[in-house]
Amino acid sequence: MDQWNDDLNGVFASYRAAVPDPEASANFMPELWRRIEGRRNLTIRFKKLTQVFLAAAAALSIVFVTMLSIPAFNRSETGGSYVEVLADAYPTEGLASHGILPREAAEANTK
Amino acid sequence: MLVDFEQIQKAKDGDDAAFNQVVVAYRKRILGTIARLIGRPEDVEDVAQEVFLRLYYSLDQLRTPEVFEPWLYRLTVNASYDYLRKQRRRNESRMSDLSEQQVMMADAAAGGKISGEERRQKQVKELVESLLGAVSEQDRILLTLKEVEGLSLKELEKIYAVNENALKVRLFRARQRVLNAFEATKASDSKPVHRKD
């Protein structure tokens, strides 16, 4: 077992010698700075996009708040209760013609 | 340390010239470590640039310049690990496209063009590649840092930010697996070849 361990250590040492530290190519630093600049530009663009989005969201919120605070926008079309609105939307004649209400009851309601 | 603390502090504060000097000082060492970690010379520069790119954008998180080297090694380990994982996925799909005969022909063609010493080095690289294939990417990196790069357990402890005992256990298991693979390789090499006459 010790022999195998020693042999394996020898293989690792040979590997260290077989793969020396390589020299960087002439293009190494320019390419690195190009990548750094590329990432920086991307970050700046993303930040700008976020700012635009936030500004648009804030403007939209202000518009909605303004609309809700003006009485003209806030007024209901009918001004009645839920049942009255429902009755207006579905008159009893219509319900009778669909067989939902008996015809006599519908006529009594309209009178 | 290959640069003084002041230089690292300047780079940390956003001085690009200081950062450039730090890269120039460390790039050869980092290129060498990556070359032995990933085993593919054609991709070494690409991975090294990724390391320094990550360094540039994470340098402001460095607490003190004293821990700079373990920090740089950690970035190297992480970038190499990411590369090895991607490479394994790529290889699985690429090798499945080639027939066994095509792979043998490519190996034979590559073997015919190199000198004796280069052939011996190629054999060592191939042997280590196949042995390290017996363990996971994480263990491969850990084992290479310890056995090939010669880092001490204390240095590894700083890089991995785990205690020495956990590292010892992990290293022992990884080395055992590699040792078993090594024994199996040697046993198959020494087996006599029976020829049919």
Contacts between the chains, C-beta under 8 A, distances in Angstrom:
chain1	res1	chain2	res2	distance
A	4	B	179	5.9
A	4	B	182	6.5
A	4	B	183	5.7
A	4	B	186	7.9
A	5	B	179	6.8
A	7	B	182	7.2
A	7	B	186	7.6
A	8	B	131	8.0
A	8	B	175	7.8
A	8	B	178	6.9
A	8	B	179	5.8
A	8	B	182	5.3
A	9	B	147	7.4
A	11	B	124	6.8
A	11	B	127	6.2
A	11	B	128	6.4
A	11	B	131	7.4
A	11	B	182	7.2
A	12	B	128	7.2
A	12	B	147	4.4
A	12	B	148	5.2
A	14	B	124	4.7
A	15	B	36	7.0
A	15	B	124	5.5
A	15	B	125	6.7
A	15	B	128	4.4
A	15	B	148	5.8
A	16	B	36	7.0
A	16	B	148	5.1
A	16	B	149	7.8
A	16	B	150	7.8
A	18	B	121	4.0
A	18	B	124	4.8
A	18	B	125	5.8
A	19	B	32	7.5
A	19	B	35	5.2
A	19	B	36	4.9
A	19	B	39	7.8
A	19	B	125	6.8
A	20	B	32	6.8
A	21	B	28	5.0
A	21	B	29	6.5
A	21	B	31	6.1
A	21	B	32	3.0
A	21	B	35	7.4
A	22	B	28	7.8
A	22	B	31	5.1
A	22	B	32	6.7
A	22	B	35	5.8
A	22	B	41	6.9
A	22	B	44	6.3
A	23	B	28	6.9
A	23	B	31	7.9
A	24	B	27	5.1
A	24	B	28	6.9
A	24	B	31	6.1
A	24	B	45	6.8
A	24	B	48	7.6
A	25	B	45	6.3
A	28	B	27	6.7
A	28	B	45	6.0
A	28	B	48	7.6
A	28	B	49	7.1
A	29	B	20	7.1
A	29	B	23	7.1
A	29	B	24	7.6
A	31	B	45	7.8
A	31	B	49	6.1
A	32	B	23	6.8
A	32	B	49	4.9
A	32	B	52	5.6
A	32	B	53	6.8
A	35	B	49	5.9
A	35	B	53	5.2
A	36	B	53	6.1
A	36	B	56	5.4
A	39	B	53	6.6
A	39	B	57	6.8
